[in-house]
Amino acid sequence: VPERAEALTRLFPSFGRVAEVAHPSAESLDEVVGDAVSALRAILRRVARSHRVVSILDDAHGATEDSFALLLETLRAPSPPCVVVFCVRLSPHLPASAQARLEQLRQLPIDLRVLDVRPLAPDDAIAFGRRLTGDAALGRRIGLAASGNPTFVELLASDPDTEARDVRELLARRVAQLGGDGARVLRMIAAAGEPLAQEVIGHALAMGHDTLASVLESLADHGLVRLAGLTPADTCELMHEPIAAAVGANAADPALVAEHRHLASALDELEPGGPRSVEHWVAAGDGARAAAAALTVCDRARDVVGMARAAALCELVLTRAR
């Protein structure tokens, strides 16, 4: 572990498992970030001496400005670490902001190679559907309905008896068919909007983990959620973006206000003083609770990184909370 590695714990809290958590000596946010980047570059260089280092940026087209700036700083001159970077995008057309980021990457002193992964050609999608179903007519219908996405071909082939015209309709039907605990759990995961520990989901639903794990397994089998595992600490999230739309369309309250409220309460109890409950209180329309949670984050901030995060949350409450 290089010097000043403790700064990494302020940007990546999980790094505290391998480096002693200490308050950085830097006095400004720029200094903390600078220390963290220097430590990260040193770690990557050391690892790259004996191992190939591969970084996969999933949904790179939606990367935040901060995360992309960190990537640029990590790979800047002089002597950028030897890292293979795969940027995975799901959108067929890159927005202007993503195009600008790609151009910035081209200016770095690195061997940048862009692999443009386009949708499957109709004939290839049809052939894939035929291979999965063993039926020429069904394979053709599925291949054309999947819009060139191989994952969607697999989803449609897993339910060949459906009359769904495309994946969105298939997902909408699957969500509509859910009842009881399945529907409740899926709505809560949709409201979370990010990978969240199953402990938090269970707490928000007042559901025991054994019951929750069984429901999650069933949802995963139907291609609706992605699981990191089945322990309380493992995360769960929606499998695909269209599922969120299907959940909203089938919910009595498309905004999932009740789910946001339960998530915020659960996070306040399980992560007291943590920042994540603030956004859910805002989404629940409870400005007073959102403000209280944001002020708690402010009170517990102990360095410039914590204060910067707290300031951003306060701005969120002032601009969006009712």
N, C-alpha and C positions, 0 to 999 in steps of 0.2 A: 504494500500500500504506500503510495507516494506521500510526500509532505503536503500539508493543506488538504488532505482528502476529506477532512471533516466538513469542508464546505459542500461536498457532494450530498451530505445528508440533508442539507437544506433544500436542494432541488429534487433529490430522490431519497425520501425517507427510508425506503427499504435498504439503502446502502448502510444504514446504521447497524445492520447485522454483521458486517465485516469490518467496519471502522467505528471506533469509539465515538459516540455522539458528543460533540463539544460545540460550544458557541464559537463561530468564526471570529477571528480577531479583526477582520475587515470592518470598516466603519460605514461603508456605503454599499448599496445594492450592486453597483457595477463591480466593486471589488470582490464581493461574494461570488458573483457569477464568474468573474475572471479566475478566481482561485479554483472554482469547481471545474471550469473548462480545462485549466492547466492540469489538474489532477486526472480528469477523464482522458485527456490526450496521453498522459504518461502511462496510465493503466493500459490503454489500447496498444500503445507501442510495445510495452513489455509482453503482453499476451501474444501480440502478432509475431514476436520473435520465434515462437514455437508452435503456434496454432493459427489457423486461418480464422479471421474474425469476420462474421457476417452480420449485418444489421438489416432487419426487415422492417420497413415502414409501411404498415398496413393502412389502407385508405389515405395514402400520402396526399391526395388532392384536397383532403380536409384538414391537413396539419395546421396547428395554430402558428401564429407568427413567432411566439416564444420558442416552440419546439424546433421550428425551422431555423431560427437564428442560432440556436444551440448547435444544430447540425453544421451550419456554415462556419461557426467559430471552431468547432472540433476539427474540421477538415481544412482549415485555412493554412496558408504558408506561415512560417517555414516548416518544413519536414512534417507534413500531415501524417497521421498514423495510417498504417496499411489496413484499410477496412473495405470490405465488399459491401456495398449498399444496394439493396433492392427496394425500389419504391413501387408499391402495389397500389394501383388505382382501379376503381370500379366504374367510374364515370367515363362514358365514351368520349366526351368532349371536356377538355381541361378548361376551367375558368381562367380568366385573365390573370388572377392572382397566382394560380398554380403555374401558368406559363412564365410569369416573371420569376418565380422561385427556381424553375428549371434553368432559366437563363443565368441566374446567379450561380447555380451549381456549375454551369459550363465555364465560368470564369475562375474557378478554383484550380490550384495546381495538382489536379488529380486526373487519373485515367477514367473519365466518365463515359459509360456506355449505356445508351438508352434502348431498352427492349420494349417496343410498343406492342402490348398484348391486346389485340383487337377481338371483338366477338367472333364466335365460330361462324364460318360460312354456313349458309342454309343446308347445303349438302352434307357438311360435316356434322351439323347438329342432328340432322335426320338420321345419319348413319349411327351416331351415338345413341339416339333414342331407339333405333331398331335393335342395336346390340343389347341394350338394357332390357328391352321388352320381348325380343324374339318375334315381333310382329311388325311387318312392313308398314301396314296402314297406320297402326297405332304409333309406331316410331316416327312416321312422317308428321302426324298431327302434333306429337309432343315436341319434336325438333323445331317445328315452325312456331309453336306457342312459346318456346323458351327464349325467344329474341336473342339467340346466339350465346346465352350464358350456360356453360356446362353444368353449373350447380343447379340451375333451374331445370335442366333436362333431367337430372337425377331426382329432383323433387317431384316432378310430374310423373316420371316413370315409377316412383314409389307408390303412386296412387293411380294406377292406370284405368280404373273404372270410373274416375271422375269425369264429368262433362265440362270441367273448367276450360275456358278458352285460353287462359294464360296463367302465369304463376300468381299474379295478384288475386285473381279470382279464386284460385286454388287455396291460397293462404286465407283469404276472407272466409271461405267455406269451412276450413279447418278451425279457425278461431270461433266462428259462429257455432260450431258443433260442440265446442268445449262447454262444460258445465261445472258447477260447484267449485272445488278447489283448483282445478286446472285453469278456469277462467280468472279466478282471483289472483293466482300466482302470476299468470302471464300479464295481467294488467299492472301488477306491482313492478314486474321487471321492465315493462314498457315505460312506466313512470320514472324508473331509476335513470334510464337514458345513458347508462354507462355500466361497465362490469362492476358488480357489487357483491360483497360477501353474502353467502347464503344465510349466515347468521342474522344479517340486517333484514333480509327479506322475511325470514321466519319471524323475527321479532315484530316487524311491522304488521304481519298478518296474525300474530298470536298463534302460530302454528308450530308444533313440535318438529324437530329436524327429521325424524324418521318419516313422518307424513310428507314433509316438504321434499325430501330426497326422492320419494316414490313418485310424486307429482312431476318433479323436474325430469326424472328419467323418461316418463311418458311424453312430456313436451319435447324432449330432445329426440325421441324416437320419431316424432311427427315433424321433425325439421324446424321446430319453432324457436328453440333456445340452444345456446352453446354453453357447455359446462367445462370448468377447469378441473372438476372432480366432484366428489359428493360429500365432502366434509363441511362443517359450518364455516371454515375459513376460506373454502374455495369459492370462486366467483361464478356468477351466471349472468348472461346477457342475451338479448335477442339475436337470433341467427342472421337475420337479414333486415335491412331498412324497411322493405315493404310490409313487414309484420307489424311495425308500429302503426302504420296507417290502417291496417286491418283491425288492430285492437281498438283504435279510436272509433272506427266506423261501427263496431259492434258493441261499444260501451254506452251505457245510459248517459254518461258524462264524458264526451270525447276529450276534455281537458284533463281528466283523471285527477280532479282536485282532491278527492278523498284519499286517493293513493299517495299523492304528494304529501298530504298532511300526516299520514301514518308513517311514511318514510322519514319525514323531518323529525317526528317524535322519537322514532327508533334511533336515528343517528344522534340526537341530543342525548339519549340515554347511554348508547354504546360508545359514542365518540364525543364525550362532553368537551365543549370548547373547540371542536373540530369545525372546519369551514363548510363541509358538504351540506349540512342541514339548511344553511341560509337559502340556497337556491330553491330547495323544495318548499320552504315556507313562503318564498316569493311566488312560486307556481301555485301554491294553495291559496293565494290571495290574502294571506295573513301578514300584513305589513308590520304589525306590532311584534309578533314573534320573530319575524325575519330581522327586524332591527335589534331585538334583544340578543339574538344569536350572533349577529355581526359584531355587536359591542363586546360580547364575550370573547370572540376571536381577537378583537383589538386588545382587550385586557390581558390576554395570554400571549400576545406577540412579544418575543424577547430579542428580536434582531431585525435588521432592515428587510430581510426576506419576508418574515412574518408580518411586519408592518405593511409592506407592499401588498401582500395578499389581503390583509384586513381592509386596506383602503379600497381595493377593487371590489370587495364584498359590500362595503358601505355605499359605494357608487351604484352598485347593482340595486340595492334596496331603495336608494333615493330615486332612481330612474324608473324602476319597474313595479315596486310594491305599491299596493293600494291602501 
